[in-house]
């Protein structure tokens, strides 16, 4: 009998706690950012994203991230030149843990999903040149840190994506955006 009473109490406390959230459960994030690829001759890129999310609790947010990034790498000397341009789109799920419930809310999280890659590579030297292209999908993941301030968000993600034809696909994403919904009740 005591066990049944304890189980009922835990279920009731959990149900009341779920409805006593300080923040609205649904939100949609939008933003732009800077993509910095890894590897030899790494250059800048841009990214954009949309992130619908659901707050499991005030401290835990589950998101679906849809992102596009265009990045470039280049290298040249007196003998040869190389240029790689890649377009990446990713469809990932992630979780964020918030460290407090203040207006400035730092968080850390992890994400995992599919990265679709399309790349063009140009190599030139004194005897000629070569152009190659590739398209593939890879499983990747990313650690993430950042903060929410009101309805604005800043985050850093390091997207770890396996190489394709010897080209490194991993990149650092620096994001600045906002979100609709998900604020205080």
C-alpha positions as CSV (number, residue, x, y, z in Angstrom):
1,X,0.0,0.0,0.0
2,X,2.8,2.4,0.9
3,X,4.4,1.8,-2.5
4,X,1.2,2.6,-4.4
5,X,0.9,5.8,-2.4
6,X,4.5,6.8,-3.1
7,X,4.1,6.0,-6.8
8,X,0.9,8.1,-7.0
9,X,2.6,11.0,-5.1
10,X,5.5,11.0,-7.5
11,X,3.2,10.9,-10.6
12,X,1.1,13.7,-9.2
13,X,4.2,15.8,-8.3
14,X,5.7,15.3,-11.8
15,X,2.4,16.3,-13.5
16,X,2.0,19.4,-11.4
17,X,5.7,20.3,-12.0
18,X,5.3,19.9,-15.7
19,X,2.5,22.5,-15.8
20,X,4.3,24.9,-13.4
21,X,6.9,25.9,-16.0
22,X,7.9,29.5,-15.9
23,X,8.6,29.6,-19.7
24,X,6.2,28.8,-22.6
25,X,7.0,25.4,-24.0
26,X,7.0,26.1,-27.8
27,X,9.4,28.4,-29.7
28,X,10.8,28.9,-33.1
29,X,14.3,30.3,-33.6
30,X,15.6,32.1,-36.7
31,X,19.1,33.5,-37.4
32,X,22.2,34.1,-39.4
33,X,25.8,33.4,-38.7
34,X,29.4,32.9,-39.7
35,X,30.8,29.5,-40.7
36,X,34.5,28.9,-40.4
37,X,35.6,25.7,-42.0
38,X,38.6,23.6,-40.8
39,X,41.5,22.5,-42.9
40,X,44.2,23.9,-45.1
41,X,43.3,27.3,-46.7
42,X,40.1,27.7,-44.6
43,X,38.2,30.8,-45.5
44,X,34.9,32.3,-44.3
45,X,31.4,31.3,-45.0
46,X,27.8,32.2,-44.0
47,X,25.0,30.2,-42.5
48,X,21.3,30.5,-41.8
49,X,19.0,28.4,-39.7
50,X,15.5,27.8,-38.3
51,X,15.0,25.9,-35.1
52,X,11.6,24.9,-33.8
53,X,11.8,23.7,-30.2
54,X,9.9,22.4,-27.3
55,X,10.8,23.0,-23.6
56,X,10.6,19.7,-21.7
57,X,11.2,21.8,-18.6
58,X,12.5,25.3,-17.8
59,X,16.0,23.9,-18.0
60,X,15.8,21.5,-20.9
61,X,14.9,22.5,-24.5
62,X,14.6,20.0,-27.4
63,X,15.1,21.5,-30.9
64,X,15.0,20.5,-34.6
65,X,17.6,22.5,-36.4
66,X,17.4,23.0,-40.2
67,X,20.6,24.8,-41.4
68,X,22.3,25.9,-44.6
69,X,25.9,26.9,-44.9
70,X,28.2,27.9,-47.7
71,X,31.9,27.7,-47.0
72,X,35.1,28.2,-49.1
73,X,38.7,27.1,-48.9
74,X,41.6,28.3,-51.0
75,X,45.3,27.9,-51.3
76,X,47.8,29.3,-53.8
77,X,51.5,29.5,-54.4
78,X,53.8,30.1,-57.4
79,X,53.3,26.6,-58.7
80,X,49.6,25.7,-58.1
81,X,46.3,26.8,-56.8
82,X,43.3,25.1,-55.1
83,X,39.8,26.3,-54.4
84,X,36.9,24.4,-52.7
85,X,33.4,25.7,-52.4
86,X,30.9,23.6,-50.4
87,X,27.2,24.0,-49.7
88,X,26.0,22.1,-46.6
89,X,22.5,21.6,-45.4
90,X,21.8,19.8,-42.1
91,X,18.7,18.4,-40.5
92,X,19.5,17.7,-36.8
93,X,18.0,17.3,-33.4
94,X,19.6,18.8,-30.4
95,X,19.1,19.4,-26.7
96,X,20.1,22.4,-24.6
97,X,20.5,22.6,-20.8
98,X,20.0,26.0,-19.3
99,X,21.9,26.8,-16.2
100,X,19.4,29.3,-14.7
101,X,16.0,31.0,-15.2
102,X,17.2,34.6,-15.3
103,X,16.8,37.0,-18.2
104,X,20.4,36.1,-19.3
105,X,20.4,32.3,-19.6
106,X,23.6,30.5,-20.5
107,X,23.3,27.0,-22.0
108,X,25.2,24.0,-23.2
109,X,24.0,21.2,-25.5
110,X,24.6,18.5,-28.1
111,X,23.1,17.8,-31.5
112,X,23.1,14.9,-34.0
113,X,21.8,14.5,-37.5
114,X,22.3,14.3,-41.3
115,X,24.5,16.7,-43.2
116,X,24.0,16.9,-47.0
117,X,27.1,18.1,-48.8
118,X,27.6,19.4,-52.3
119,X,31.1,20.6,-53.3
120,X,33.1,21.8,-56.2
121,X,36.9,21.6,-56.2
122,X,39.2,23.3,-58.6
123,X,42.9,22.5,-58.9
124,X,45.3,24.3,-61.2
125,X,49.0,24.1,-61.9
126,X,51.4,25.0,-64.7
127,X,50.5,22.0,-66.8
128,X,46.7,22.4,-66.6
129,X,43.9,22.0,-64.2
130,X,41.1,19.7,-62.9
131,X,37.6,20.3,-61.7
132,X,35.7,17.8,-59.6
133,X,32.4,17.8,-57.9
134,X,30.8,15.6,-55.2
135,X,27.5,15.3,-53.4
136,X,26.8,13.0,-50.4
137,X,25.2,12.8,-47.0
138,X,27.0,12.1,-43.8
139,X,26.0,11.6,-40.2
140,X,27.5,14.3,-37.9
141,X,27.2,15.9,-34.5
142,X,28.0,19.1,-32.6
143,X,28.6,20.4,-29.2
144,X,27.0,23.8,-28.5
145,X,27.3,26.6,-26.0
146,X,25.6,30.0,-25.9
147,X,23.1,32.2,-24.1
148,X,19.6,33.6,-24.5
149,X,19.0,37.2,-23.5
150,X,15.3,38.0,-23.7
151,X,14.2,36.7,-27.1
152,X,17.7,36.9,-28.6
153,X,20.2,34.0,-28.8
154,X,23.9,33.7,-29.4
155,X,25.5,30.3,-29.8
156,X,28.7,28.6,-30.9
157,X,28.5,25.1,-32.5
158,X,31.4,23.0,-33.7
159,X,29.9,20.8,-36.5
160,X,31.9,17.6,-36.7
161,X,31.2,16.0,-40.2
162,X,33.4,13.3,-41.7
163,X,35.7,14.1,-44.7
164,X,34.6,13.7,-48.3
165,X,37.2,12.8,-50.9
166,X,40.0,14.2,-48.6
167,X,38.1,17.5,-48.0
168,X,37.4,18.4,-44.4
169,X,33.7,19.2,-43.8
170,X,33.8,20.2,-40.1
171,X,33.1,23.8,-39.3
172,X,32.6,26.3,-36.5
173,X,29.2,28.0,-36.6
174,X,28.8,31.4,-34.8
175,X,25.1,32.2,-34.7
176,X,23.1,35.3,-33.8
177,X,19.3,35.1,-33.9
178,X,16.1,35.5,-32.1
179,X,13.1,33.3,-31.3
180,X,9.3,33.7,-31.4
181,X,7.4,32.2,-28.4
182,X,9.2,30.4,-25.6
183,X,9.4,33.4,-23.4
184,X,8.2,33.9,-19.8
185,X,4.5,33.2,-19.2
